[in-house]
Amino acid sequence: MWEVKEVIFDSFKLDGGAMFGVVPKTLWSKIIPSDTENRISMVTRCLILSNSERLVLIDCGCGSKWNEKMRSIYQIQNFEVDIQPTQITDVLITHLHFDHCGGLTKFEEGNLISTFPNAKIWVSRKNFEYALNPSPREKASYIPENFEPIRNQIFFIESEGEVFEGITCHFSDGHTTGMMWFEIQTKDGYVFYPSDLMPTSAHKRLIYTMGYDMCTTKLLEEKMNLIKLIKEKNARVVFEHDSTTPSLFSYDIPE
């Protein structure tokens, strides 16, 4: 069984219309209000999982390597997190978009180095290979400096199933190629971490999908399966990007 701790690495903002796709602003703005530039506030809520053998981090936020222009566009603010990076044994990356893996590397004396020097970095092979040559639509989200300097630390997850005892990965291709999401067994039951398959509590509704999703039809199939599993396992769902609602229980997720 794993102990689960939620940590927020950053806050940032993205366009509200892009976050909700075909759902009109008159609906989504009642749930998550936007600023004068139509951006909504978001966070990078990551998980620290611990047992007697490992200290595992799932995702690591936007990172600190941003110039002032890009920091202003995305309104990125980095926070101090109460973890010792050298003690992390494993980092599970749901996918290599910048807001999920940017914290893997950092600048030190002008050089890019690993933030978690003693950790194995686990990525789906499918997503890693796609990140090396993404489509033009996603190229801005896959930033090589986040993962290229630490290739010697990267290990691949090839298929669905248990990564470690009590931590199971599932693949999803609707948002981006080879994304993973995780279910974790704890003494209090299951915790689900769906990443961008259900990024905020507003996205608990089936048709609330993102303009960033690469294949909405595929994502809807995957989301229906996710909701089914949430109900079957009576899970608590942790939302990676929700700035106000960290998690919901299965009974709060509509069928």
C-alpha positions in Angstrom: 0.0 0.0 0.0 1.2 3.5 -0.8 1.0 6.7 1.2 -0.1 9.5 -1.1 0.7 13.2 -0.8 -0.4 16.0 -3.2 2.0 18.8 -4.0 1.7 21.8 -6.3 4.8 22.8 -8.2 3.4 25.7 -10.2 0.4 27.9 -11.1 -0.1 28.9 -14.7 -2.9 30.1 -17.1 -4.2 28.7 -20.4 -6.9 30.0 -22.7 -10.3 28.9 -21.4 -11.7 28.2 -24.8 -8.8 25.9 -25.6 -9.3 24.1 -22.3 -13.0 23.4 -23.0 -13.1 22.8 -26.8 -16.6 22.9 -28.2 -18.3 23.7 -24.9 -19.4 27.4 -25.0 -18.0 30.0 -22.7 -21.5 30.7 -21.3 -21.3 27.2 -19.7 -17.7 26.7 -18.7 -17.2 30.2 -17.3 -19.8 29.4 -14.6 -17.5 26.7 -13.3 -14.1 28.2 -13.9 -14.0 32.0 -14.5 -11.5 33.6 -16.9 -9.5 36.7 -16.7 -9.6 39.7 -19.1 -7.5 37.8 -21.6 -9.8 34.7 -21.5 -7.3 32.7 -19.5 -8.2 30.4 -16.6 -6.1 29.7 -13.6 -4.5 26.3 -13.3 -1.9 24.4 -11.2 0.4 21.5 -11.6 -0.8 19.2 -8.8 1.6 16.2 -8.6 1.7 13.1 -6.4 4.4 11.9 -4.1 4.0 8.2 -3.3 5.9 6.5 -0.6 6.3 3.0 0.9 9.2 1.3 2.7 11.2 0.9 -0.5 10.5 3.8 -2.8 9.7 7.5 -3.0 7.9 8.0 -6.3 6.9 11.3 -7.9 4.2 11.4 -10.6 4.8 14.4 -12.9 6.8 17.5 -11.9 5.2 20.6 -13.3 6.4 23.4 -15.6 9.9 23.8 -14.2 11.9 27.0 -13.7 13.6 27.4 -17.1 11.3 30.0 -18.6 12.3 33.4 -20.0 10.3 36.4 -18.9 8.3 36.5 -22.2 7.1 32.9 -21.9 6.6 33.2 -18.2 4.3 36.2 -18.8 2.3 34.5 -21.6 1.5 31.5 -19.4 1.6 33.5 -16.1 3.9 30.8 -14.6 4.7 31.0 -10.9 6.9 28.4 -9.3 6.4 27.3 -5.7 8.7 25.7 -3.1 7.8 22.1 -2.6 8.7 20.2 0.5 10.6 17.4 -1.0 14.3 16.5 -1.3 15.0 15.9 -5.0 17.9 13.6 -4.2 15.7 11.3 -2.2 13.3 10.6 -5.1 13.8 7.1 -6.4 11.5 7.1 -9.4 9.6 9.7 -11.4 6.6 8.6 -13.4 5.8 11.0 -16.3 2.3 10.8 -17.7 3.5 12.5 -20.9 6.2 14.9 -22.0 4.2 18.1 -22.4 6.0 21.0 -20.7 3.5 21.4 -17.9 4.0 17.7 -16.9 7.8 17.2 -17.2 9.4 20.7 -17.3 10.7 20.2 -13.8 12.9 17.2 -14.8 15.8 19.6 -15.6 17.0 22.9 -14.3 19.8 25.4 -14.9 22.8 25.4 -12.6 25.7 27.7 -13.3 24.4 28.0 -16.9 24.2 24.2 -17.5 21.1 22.1 -17.8 21.2 19.3 -15.1 18.9 16.7 -13.7 16.6 17.9 -10.9 16.3 14.3 -9.6 19.8 12.9 -10.1 19.2 9.6 -8.2 15.9 8.8 -9.8 14.9 6.5 -12.6 12.6 8.5 -15.0 9.8 6.4 -16.3 8.1 7.4 -19.6 6.0 5.4 -22.1 8.2 4.5 -25.0 5.4 5.5 -27.4 5.2 9.0 -25.9 8.9 9.4 -25.8 9.4 8.5 -29.5 6.5 10.8 -30.4 8.1 13.6 -28.4 11.2 13.4 -30.5 9.2 14.2 -33.6 5.8 15.6 -32.7 3.2 16.9 -35.1 3.4 20.6 -35.9 0.2 21.1 -33.8 1.9 19.8 -30.6 5.5 20.8 -31.2 5.4 23.8 -28.8 4.3 21.5 -26.0 7.2 19.1 -26.4 10.4 21.0 -25.4 13.6 18.9 -25.9 15.5 20.6 -23.0 13.0 19.1 -20.6 14.1 15.5 -21.4 17.0 15.4 -23.8 19.7 16.2 -21.2 18.6 13.3 -19.0 18.2 10.5 -21.5 20.6 8.3 -19.5 18.0 8.4 -16.7 15.0 7.5 -18.8 13.5 4.1 -18.7 10.5 3.0 -20.8 7.1 1.6 -19.9 6.1 -0.7 -22.8 2.6 -1.8 -21.8 -0.3 -1.3 -19.4 -0.1 -2.9 -16.0 1.7 -2.6 -12.7 4.8 -0.4 -12.8 5.4 -1.2 -9.2 3.2 -3.3 -6.9 0.1 -1.2 -6.2 0.8 1.4 -9.0 -0.9 0.5 -12.3 -0.5 2.5 -15.5 -3.1 2.8 -18.3 -2.4 4.2 -21.8 -4.4 6.9 -23.5 -4.0 8.3 -27.0 -6.9 10.8 -27.2 -5.0 13.7 -25.6 -1.6 12.9 -27.1 0.2 9.8 -28.3 1.2 7.4 -25.6 0.0 9.3 -22.5 -0.3 7.4 -19.3 -2.6 7.7 -16.3 -2.2 5.9 -13.0 -4.2 4.1 -10.3 -2.7 3.8 -6.9 -3.7 1.4 -4.1 -3.7 2.9 -0.6 -4.9 1.7 2.8 -8.0 3.9 2.2 -8.8 2.6 -1.2 -7.9 3.6 -4.8 -6.6 7.0 -5.9 -6.8 7.7 -9.7 -4.6 10.3 -11.3 -6.0 10.7 -14.8 -3.7 13.5 -16.0 -5.1 15.3 -19.1 -7.7 12.7 -19.6 -9.6 14.6 -16.9 -7.5 17.6 -16.1 -9.9 19.5 -13.8 -13.1 18.8 -11.9 -15.1 20.5 -14.6 -13.9 17.8 -17.0 -15.6 15.1 -15.0 -18.5 15.7 -17.5 -18.0 13.4 -20.5 -18.3 16.0 -23.2 -16.1 18.5 -21.5 -12.9 17.9 -23.5 -10.0 20.2 -24.6 -9.2 21.8 -27.8 -5.7 20.5 -27.0 -6.9 16.9 -27.4 -5.5 15.4 -30.6 -8.3 12.9 -31.1 -11.6 13.7 -29.4 -13.4 10.6 -30.5 -10.6 8.4 -29.1 -10.5 10.5 -25.9 -14.3 10.1 -25.3 -13.9 6.3 -25.5 -11.0 6.4 -23.1 -12.9 8.8 -20.7 -15.9 6.5 -20.7 -13.6 3.6 -19.6 -12.0 5.8 -17.0 -15.4 6.7 -15.5 -16.4 3.1 -15.5 -13.3 2.2 -13.6 -13.7 5.0 -11.1 -17.2 3.7 -10.3 -16.1 0.1 -10.1 -13.2 0.8 -7.7 -14.9 3.6 -5.8 -11.9 5.7 -6.4 -10.8 9.2 -5.4 -9.8 11.2 -8.4 -7.0 13.7 -8.1 -7.1 16.5 -10.8 -3.7 17.6 -11.9 -4.7 21.1 -13.1 -7.6 22.2 -11.0 -6.7 25.3 -9.0 -9.6 25.0 -6.5 -10.8 21.4 -6.4 -8.0 19.0 -5.7 -10.0 15.8 -5.9 -13.5 14.2 -6.0 -14.8 10.8 -5.0 -16.5 8.4 -7.3 -20.0 9.5 -6.3 -19.2 13.0 -7.5 -18.4 11.8 -11.0 -21.4 11.6 -13.3 -22.1 8.4 -15.2 
